Amino acid sequence: MLSLIFIGIRLEQQFGFSTLSVPFCSGSVLSSLFIQRSISVAASGALFGLLGLMLSELLTNWTIYTNKATALITLTVIIVINLAVGILPHIDNFAHIGGFLTDFLLGFVLLLRPQFGWVGRKHLPAGARVTSKHKAYQYLFLVIAMVLLITGFTVGLVMLFRGENGHDHCSWCHYLSCVPTSKWHYGN
C-alpha cells in the first residue's frame, strides 16, 4: 500500500487526478478470464497498473529524463521482482499482469508531455518557426497502444461474456500465476 501511495502521488502530481483515475480497474478482465473459481480482491493490480504507467511515461517522454538508464533499470528490476513474487500460490498474478499491460498501453495515450523546445504559437513572434509539440515516436506509440488496447479489451470482454476460460486458449498460462513445486501445486 505504501508503494501505491508513493507512486500514485508522484504520478498524480505530474498528470492530475482525472488522468490517473482512468486506469485503476484494468487487471480485472484478465484475472476474471483465468481465475474463475476464486474471488480475487487486492490493490496489487492497481499498483502494477501504476508501474505500467511509469514505464510507458518513461519511454514516451524519454528525451526529458537525465538518468534514463538508471530509471529504466530500477523500474524494470522492481517490476520483475514483483511479478516473480506473483508466482507464489494464492496471489493473483493475472491481475498484476493485466493491470501492468493495460496501464502500460494506456500510459502511451494519457501521459504525453510536450518535448523540450516546444513553445506555443501564442508566445512566438510572427514568422517564427514552430516545432512540433510531440515527437513522431510519441504519436507512433499512441496509435499502436490504442489499437492494442481496443483489440485486447474487445477480445477479453467477448471471451468473458461468453463464459470462456482463458486456460482453454493457453495451456501454459497457469504458470504465470503459480509454478508448481513439491510444496504446492496449481489450484491449491
Number of C-alpha atoms within 10 A of each C-alpha: 10 8 12 17 11 11 16 21 15 13 19 15 10 13 15 12 13 8 14 21 11 12 20 18 17 24 26 18 19 23 24 22 19 22 20 14 8 12 9 16 11 12 15 22 25 24 22 29 31 25 26 26 29 24 23 24 22 20 18 24 21 15 12 13 11 9 9 13 10 10 14 15 11 10 16 14 11 12 17 11 10 15 19 14 13 22 20 20 17 14 17 25 29 27 31 30 23 23 30 29 21 25 31 24 24 24 28 26 21 18 20 19 16 15 17 12 10 12 14 12 12 7 7 11 8 8 6 8 9 12 14 13 15 16 16 10 12 19 15 12 17 20 14 13 19 15 11 14 19 11 11 15 15 12 11 18 15 12 15 18 9 9 12 16 15 20 13 10 9 10 9 9 14 19 13 16 27 23 14 16 9 5 5 12 12 15 13 8
